[in-house]
Amino acid sequence: MQNKQEQDGTTHFGYENVKVAEKAGKVAEVFHSVAGQYDLMNDLMSLGIHRLWKRYTIELSAVRAGQKVLDIAGGTGDLAAKFSSLVGPEGKVVLSDINSSMLNNGRSRLIDKGIAGNIEYVQADAQYLPFPDNSFDCITISFGLRNVTDKELALRSMYRVLKPGGRLLILEFSKPVTPGLKPVYDLYSFKLLPLMGKLIANDEESYRYLAESIRMHPDQETLKTMMKDSGFDQCEYHNLSGGIVALHRGYKY
């Protein structure tokens, strides 16, 4: 389907087909809309489990003092805050997001927490990262890749700016693998999630899109193959919460 879409100049926005040039703007509208309630909705949608998924990502990142980390689609700064303490004053964390509302939210949150000095904020498109080759020891993207128009282009861009020996970690919703989980998850995603969006964020449609975008994202094995095709080595993934979320990791050698 992806090749056919590329040929006729369209891509998916949830379950809707849109022109490639229009998708970024539509995704931006969603995140401008939800930015103010993003953290609250994350806690409610995942029952707080997203914090455990992110903690596991940080553990597998093996980030150490003095290193340079890029957190793409960093949103409100959960990962960046922890990386800031890990890399210390000699290291650097770049918090990046394509959406200005999300990036401004993240900056405000981290400043309010007194986190500064070794963090930079860059509004950037993951497909065209504005950094020199071989810049970062570690790159993370948490719940952001599914919103990127051209995922292969973004993966190649991430590969380019990683240092040799560096690693990429992708935390993203994926395909349930535990027997019996899928129908329950579908009911939650398409009935309860939009309802919560309506009641709490006054935005049912944005959360309907988020549910649809999860279903359109590549499954675990497909994403692993995409990483390999983009140049990454030792690619692997870990299913979390029965495969509702997967953490992929690959290296640049």
N, C-alpha and C positions, 0 to 999 in steps of 0.2 A: 504493500500500500504506500509505503514511503516513497518508492521510486516513482510510482504513478503520480503522487502528489508533487514531487519535484518536477516532473515533466509538465504538469499543467499549472505550475506556479502556485500551488496551494499547500497548506499544512493544516494540522488540527489545532483547534482551540477548544479544549475539552472534546466533546463529541461533534462539534461544529467544524466544517471545513471553511477556512478563511484564506485570503491571499497572504503569501509569505510576508509581504511588506507590512501587513496589518497586525500580525500576531503580537509583536513586541508592544505596540500601543495598547492592545486589548489586555495583555497581561499587566501592563503598567497601571491601567485603570483599576484592575482587581486589587493590586497591592497598595495603591493610593487609598483605596476605599477601606481596606482592612487594617492598615498600619496601626491605627490608634488602639485597636482591640487585639492585636496580633498575639501578644503574650498571654493574655487572659484566655483567648480562644484555644491556643496551643495546649494550655493546661487542661482546659475542659475537654477538648477533643480527644486527648490521649490519656486522660486521667492522671496527668503528671508524668507519664512514662517517657515522654520525649526527653526529659532530663537524664534518664538512665541511658537512652540511646546515645545521647550526646556525650555522656561521660565515657561510654565504651569507645566512642570515636576518638576521644582525647587520649585514652589509654593506648589504643592501637596506633596513634600518630607517632608515638615515641619522640615527641618534641622535647628538646633539651635547651639548656641555657645557651644564649648566644646565637640561636638559630633565627632564621627569617621565615615567617609563616604568612601565607595568603589565605584568608577566609572569604571565599566567593559566595555571593548571595547571603552575606553574613547577617542580614536582617537586624535584629535588635541586640546583637553582640554577645549572645550566650557563649559561643565558642571562643570568640576573640578575648573575652574577659579572662578566661582560664589560660589561654595561650600567652597572654600578657605576663601573667605571673610565672609561667614556665620558662619563657625565654629570658626574662629578667632585663635589667637595664642595658645589657650589651646586645640584646636581640631586638627584633622588630616584628610587629604584627600589622599587616595591612588588612583592614576591614573594608570589603568591597561589596557593593550592591548596585544593580542597574537602576533601582528605584530610589529616587531622592527622598521620598517620604520614609521609607524603611531605613535608609542610611542616616537620615537626620534623627530618627527615633533611636537608632543604635548609638549614635554619638552622644545624644543627650543622656541616655541611660548610663553609659560608661563614665561620662564626666560626673554625673550625680553620685556614682559609686567611688569617685576619686581615682579612677583608672585613667592614667594619661602618661605622657612621656615616651612610651615605646609603641604607641598605636598611631597609625595613619589611616585616614578615611579617603577612599577613592571611589567615585561613581564610575562604574565601568561595565561594559558588556562582556560576559564570559566568552563570547565568540571572538572578541578582538581585544584581548587583555593588553593594556597600555604599559607593559613592562619589558625590560630587556630580556634577551635569552638568558637562561640559566640563573635566574634571580632568587629562587625560593627553595628552602630545604623541604618544605611541606606545604601542600595545598589541600584545603578542605572545601567541600560544597555540601551544605546540609539543607535538604528539602528545597533545592533550587534547580537541579538539572532538568527536571521534568517540564519546567517553564521555559527552557531555552528553545529557540526556534530550530537551530541546527546543532544537535548534540555532538555530532562527529566533529564539526568545526570547533566547538568549544573544547572538546577533549584534546584536539591537536594544539589548540592555543595554550591549554594548561600544560601539556607536555613540553612545549617550547620554553615556557618560563620557569620550569622546574630545573634545579641543578642536577647534574649527574649524581645518582645516589639518592635523589629526592623521591618523595612518595606522594601520591594522590589518594585521598579518601573521599568517597562519595556516600553520604548517608541519604537514603531516599526511600520513599514508599515503594513497595514492590508487590509481588504476587504471593498470596497466602499458600503455604505448603502443608499446613496441618489439616488432616482430614476433618471435614465438617465446618471449618472456619469460614470458608468463602461465603456461603449464604448469609451467615450472621453478619459478616463484615459488609456485605452488599446492602443489607437492610440498614445497618448503621450509617453507611456512607451516603445513601441516596434518600433516606427518610429523616434520620435524626440530625445529621450534620447540617443540611440546609435549614432545618427548623431551629437549631441552635444559632446559626448565623442570623436568622431573621429575628429571634428573640433578644439576642445579646448584642450583636453588631449591627442590627437593622439592615442586614445585607444578605438576603437569601441567595441571590444569584451568584455572588462571588464564591460562596461556599459550595454551591452546586458545581461551579466550574472546577474548584479544587478537587472535588470527588471524581469528576470526569477526567481531569488531567492525570490523576493517579492511575486510572484504568488504561490510559493511552501510553503510559510510560513503558519502556522495554522491560521485559522480565529479567530475572537474575542472570541467566546464562547469556541472553542477548546483550545485556550491558557489559558483561565480562568480555564477550567477543569484540564489542565496539572499542573497549579499552585496549585490547591487544592490537586491533587494527590501527589504532592511533599511535602505537609505538610502545605502550607500557608492557613491562615484563612482570613475571610472578604475580599475575592478576588472580585475585581470589575474592570471595565474598562470604559474609556471615549473615545468616538469617536471624532476625530478631523478632520476638513476639510472633512466632509462627510464620514468618515470612511477610507479615504486614509491612515490615521495614527490612531493608538489607543494607549492610555496610560493605561496600566494595573498596578494595585497596590494590594499587598497582605502583610499580617503581619505574624510574627512568635510569637506565644504565648506559 
